[in-house]
Amino acid sequence: MAVGDGAAQPAPPRLVLILSENWTLVPPRDLRSLVGMAVDAEGAGFDGVLVSEHVVLGPGADADGLPENPRDYALPLNQDPSTPWPDALTLLSAIAAATSRIRLIASSIIAPLRHSALLAKQLATLDLLSEGRLVVQPTVSWHRAEYEALAVPFEQRGELLDEHLEAWRTLWRDSPATFEGRHYAFRDVLLEPKPFRPSGPPLWFGGQRLHDRMLRRLVSYGSGFNPLGPPTDEDLERLRLALARADRSISELEMVGGTRGRFPDATGVADLREALAQIPPQLERGFTTICIKPSQFLDDPHALGVWCREVVERVAAIAT
């Protein structure tokens, strides 16, 4: 079932290079190489780069065991507590300074771990610095120990995120701004400078399932839907109907999919052609943006620029 509002021939998707979780490709402390990867991706024609985050990890982060192949995705409960996660907004600021076109996607930003006004300020600054290239995917995440380390109540994380979203909208729009919530409150404050656009950066939402709270966030604030794994047809229909009730169309959302490599063993890389074959079925369902993690497919960082151009060419060929 296609999620779009027409039966037009799918266009080549936007391509997003995942910069997090590439520790088999570049040393985890070599953050300058991640900036260089973003420059290579921009030169090859990628539309965006994506960075995820954790602030800290603690006991239980690896409760489900580690991936057999370290090139696989970092998912809830499969991460070594020593997994390196550089600060996403700092890294994206460096990338903003080194690039001019590519979008900067701050994925899995764990909003409840910060005060709403502080995070609104950081996001507005990066959005203005990049001249509107920032995209933000706020989330509550999954790791209780991370919340406990920062003295934030894990059980209230959903409420906290909802208040963040309301507070951001107010702070980015109004001068002075007033907000009265259960967890955050401020009166007649001015957050300056404002984001590049008065509405602020586009917001994506996604997770392991389309629960009711996420559905409300998508309808009220969402510019994109980036689920963790393929959504069901039933979930897509729920999303379409909920948007229609709010006089919105699902065609307004950027539908974000991705590729996942199949590894021959615990040390080898995946086959790129096989992974890219996952894209056409996603385009048929209405997905318009595809994320890809380079370390799943190559081990030589010096080959990344050529590899990015190959991906762009192959995707253009298979999408027509």
Secondary structure, DSSP 8 states (H G I E B T S, - for coil): ---SSS-------EEEEE-TT-TTTS-TT-HHHHHHHHHHHHHHT--EEEE---S---TTTTTT---SSTTS---TT---TT-----HHHHHHHHHHH-SSSEEEEEEEEGGGS-HHHHHHHHHHHHHHTTS-EEEEEE--S-HHHHHHTT--GGGHHHHHHHHHHHHHHHHH-SSEEEE-SS-EEEEE---S--SSTT-S-BEE--SS--HHHHHHHHHH-SEE--SS---HHHHHHHHHHHHHTT--GGGSEEEEE-----SSSS----HHHHHTTHHHHHHTT--EEEE-GGGT-S-GGGHHHHHHHHHHHHHHHT-
